Amino acid sequence: MEQSGVDATESLFRGRSSRRTGFESLDSNGTPYPSKVQQMNKVLYTIPQVADMTNLSKSTIYREITANRLQPIIVRSKMRIDNDALDAYIQLCKKKQSVASLTGGLDDQ
């Protein structure tokens, strides 16, 4: 019996070690799900990774660090952002946005 392209590909991934394939299975569109190892949250992110995750530019991330709105960790002269600092930054942005909406867009900058 012939299998469709997605079903055939899924059967290739099913049962294989995620260490060898890097993927556990396929979603309904045929896109591989990352393995559990790939899904684990990182503890520290680089500036380009933070920029990509937040859909901001690297320059904006550096400006937010300079303005003390985003707290980096320095590890052997490398700047990293941890999950807690990123969460705190996002909460700060949400709080600032809600204050701006209450004051009609006027803030105390």
C-alpha positions as CSV (number, residue, x, y, z in Angstrom):
1,M,0.0,0.0,0.0
2,E,1.4,3.4,-1.0
3,Q,1.8,6.1,1.7
4,S,1.5,9.8,1.1
5,G,4.7,11.9,1.2
6,V,4.1,13.1,4.7
7,D,3.1,9.7,6.1
8,A,6.1,8.1,4.4
9,T,8.5,10.7,5.8
10,E,6.9,10.5,9.3
11,S,7.4,6.7,9.3
12,L,11.1,7.3,8.5
13,F,11.4,9.4,11.7
14,R,9.2,7.3,13.9
15,G,11.0,4.9,16.1
16,R,14.5,6.3,15.4
17,S,16.6,7.8,18.0
18,S,16.3,11.5,18.2
19,R,20.0,11.6,18.7
20,R,20.6,10.3,15.2
21,T,17.8,12.2,13.3
22,G,17.6,15.2,15.6
23,F,13.8,15.1,15.3
24,E,11.1,13.2,17.2
25,S,8.2,13.2,14.6
26,L,6.5,15.4,12.1
27,D,3.6,17.8,12.6
28,S,0.5,17.8,10.3
29,N,2.3,20.0,7.7
30,G,5.2,17.6,7.5
31,T,7.6,19.8,9.5
32,P,9.8,17.9,11.9
33,Y,9.3,18.6,15.6
34,P,12.6,19.3,17.4
35,S,13.8,16.6,19.8
36,K,13.4,17.1,23.5
37,V,17.0,18.0,23.7
38,Q,16.5,20.8,21.1
39,Q,13.4,22.0,22.9
40,M,15.2,22.5,26.2
41,N,15.4,26.2,27.1
42,K,18.8,27.6,27.1
43,V,19.9,29.4,30.2
44,L,22.0,32.1,28.5
45,Y,21.4,33.8,25.1
46,T,23.7,35.8,22.9
47,I,22.7,39.3,21.8
48,P,21.9,38.1,18.2
49,Q,19.7,35.3,19.7
50,V,17.8,37.8,21.9
51,A,17.4,40.2,19.0
52,D,16.0,37.3,16.9
53,M,13.7,36.1,19.7
54,T,12.3,39.6,20.4
55,N,12.2,40.6,16.7
56,L,14.3,43.7,17.6
57,S,17.7,44.7,16.1
58,K,21.0,44.0,17.8
59,S,21.5,47.8,18.1
60,T,18.2,48.1,20.0
61,I,19.2,45.3,22.3
62,Y,22.5,47.1,23.0
63,R,20.7,50.4,23.6
64,E,18.3,48.7,26.1
65,I,21.4,47.3,27.9
66,T,23.1,50.7,27.9
67,A,19.8,52.2,29.3
68,N,19.8,49.6,32.1
69,R,16.4,48.2,30.9
70,L,18.0,44.8,30.0
71,Q,20.5,43.3,32.4
72,P,23.3,41.3,30.8
73,I,25.6,38.7,32.4
74,I,29.3,38.9,31.5
75,V,30.9,35.5,31.2
76,R,34.6,35.6,30.3
77,S,34.2,38.9,28.5
78,K,31.2,37.6,26.6
79,M,27.8,39.4,27.1
80,R,24.9,37.0,27.6
81,I,21.2,37.5,28.6
82,D,19.6,35.0,30.9
83,N,15.9,34.0,30.9
84,D,15.1,36.0,34.0
85,A,16.6,39.2,32.6
86,L,14.7,38.7,29.3
87,D,11.4,38.0,31.2
88,A,12.0,41.1,33.4
89,Y,12.6,43.2,30.2
90,I,9.4,42.0,28.6
91,Q,7.4,42.7,31.7
92,L,9.0,46.2,31.8
93,C,7.9,46.8,28.2
94,K,4.4,45.6,28.9
95,K,4.2,47.8,32.0
96,K,5.5,50.8,30.0
97,Q,3.0,50.1,27.2
98,S,0.0,49.9,29.7
99,V,1.1,53.2,31.3
100,A,1.3,54.8,27.9
101,S,-2.2,53.7,27.0
102,L,-3.6,55.0,30.2
103,T,-2.0,58.4,29.8
104,G,-2.9,58.7,26.2
105,G,0.6,58.0,24.9
106,L,2.2,60.6,27.1
107,D,5.0,59.2,29.3
108,D,7.6,60.8,31.6
109,Q,10.7,60.4,29.4
